[in-house]
Amino acid sequence: MRLRTLSYPRLRGILGCAAALAFAGCGANGSIAPATGSTTPARVGTVHVLRYLPTRYAARTVVPDGSSGTGPLTYFKGPVLLKPKVYLIFWGYKKYGDPDKVAPLLEAYFKSVGGSGHDNIYTQYYDVVGSKTNYITNFKGQLGGVWFDNRNPEPPEPTDAQIADESLHGVSHFGYDANGSYIVATPHGRNSQGFGTTNCGYHSSVYDSANLVAYTYLPYVPEAGAECGADYIAPPKDESGKDEGVTIIGGGLYGASITDADPGTAWYNVEYGEITECTWKGIQNDPFGKKSYTTGSLYSNATQSCIQAY
């Protein structure tokens, strides 16, 4: 079983290689290449097993603007989310608070992204089952559900095993969706260890019995400030400068989970990472219907470049 981790070089010296036991194989220009390692249990003593250690957004280093190269993604025969849906799990938000209104921002953002030119970038990617090639689709209405989970006390610094476990509670609540991206968002002051110093969030996968569950961990991003995208550019009318990182990181991780649902097994570049390899390049305020949000670019194999729409 392979262990894969990576970081995304950020403009203005924000992102680069992460320094922690969970990160391995730090390569040139701030990228992290695949390494070998063991799996991590999501629920000890059950059949729920975390397939890979997470794919992460790393936090601030001194990597200069645009220093990291990019390259085409290779298909490694793993799963993608062909008809992607987002399931938002706000874990402990009502108990611990949401002073920056992250929850309504995420709901509005994911209600808007479906059918956009930005999300159309995913449609050039596919999976192959048997002899059939299946392309990712881009449709309106990709927000599958919202759940404020207050029955399960959230620990002060949730581990990845606990976050993976919470994503499975989300599966129990919403039902299993093979095309679902289950996002576990933690509230004000309840972030995982290393948030804002070694990472700004991540996506990974876990097995619930025989079912692969693609999940994302989204900490309370505004609390990291500029380390995770705050005040990156002048904000659009539908977002504040303080919470720009919420849509940059949340949107990027959604794209990574769509095109590489089981990290490192679908669309991946062994040197530069996933479709988000250039997320911190060309940040701009993108239109999504009548709304606009700060968004990172994604890598396009069709154009061999970082783009904002396709």
C-alpha positions, 0 to 999 in steps of 0.5 A: 500500500502506498502513502502519498502526500503533497503540498501546493506552492503558493504565490507570495511565499505562502506555501511549500514543503510541509515538515511533519511526520505525515509528510514525506519525499519533499522534492524540488520547488516545494512539491512533495512526491509519493513515498511508501508507508502504511495505512492508518485506521479510521475506526480501530477494530472495524473494517473502516480503513483510511486508504492513504494518509491525506493529500494536504495544502501546506502552509507558509514558507519562503517559496517565491511567487511562481517558483514551482513548475507544473506538468500534465496529470497521468491517469493511474486507473483509480476512481473519479467522481463522475457526477460530483456532489458536495455534502457539508458536515459542520461539526460542532459549529453551533456549539463552538461558533462561526464568527466569520460566517464560514458556514453560509459562505460554503453553502452559497459557494457550493450552490453556485459552482455547478455548471460554471466554466471553472468546474467545467475544467473537470470534464476533460478528466475521466475514469476507465471501467472495463473498456468504457471511458467515462467523463466527469460531468458538470451540472447545476445543483452540486450541493447534495446536503448540509448537516450541522452535527452537534450530537458528536462532541468535537475534540479540541484538535481532531486527529485524521482518524477522528475526521475520517470517522466523522465523514462516515457519520456524514455518510450515515446521515446523508446516505452513501453517494459513490459520487459524493465528496463529504466535507468535514468543516470544523468550527472556530477554535477547533482545528487539527494540529498543524493547521496554519503552520503545516497545512490549511486542510486536506482531502483523503479517502476512507472505506466504509465496508466495501464503499470508498468514501472521498472526504475533505477536512476543512479547518476554520480557515480564517483563523490562519489569516494570510497563511491560508489565503486571507486578503489574498487579493481585493475580495469580490462583493460576495466574500470578505478578504478575511475568508478568501481562503475558504473558497480558494482551499475549499474549492481546490480540495473539492476539485482534487477529490473529484479528479483523484477520489482515492488520493494518488490513484486517479489523475496525478503527477508524481512530481507536482501533485493533483489538479490543484498543483497550480491553485495558488497561481492566478488567483482571481475573483470568478463569476458563478452565476450571479455570485463571485468568489475568490478562486484558484486556477486548476491544471488543464491537460487539454491546454497544458496550463493553469486555467480558471475556466474551460 
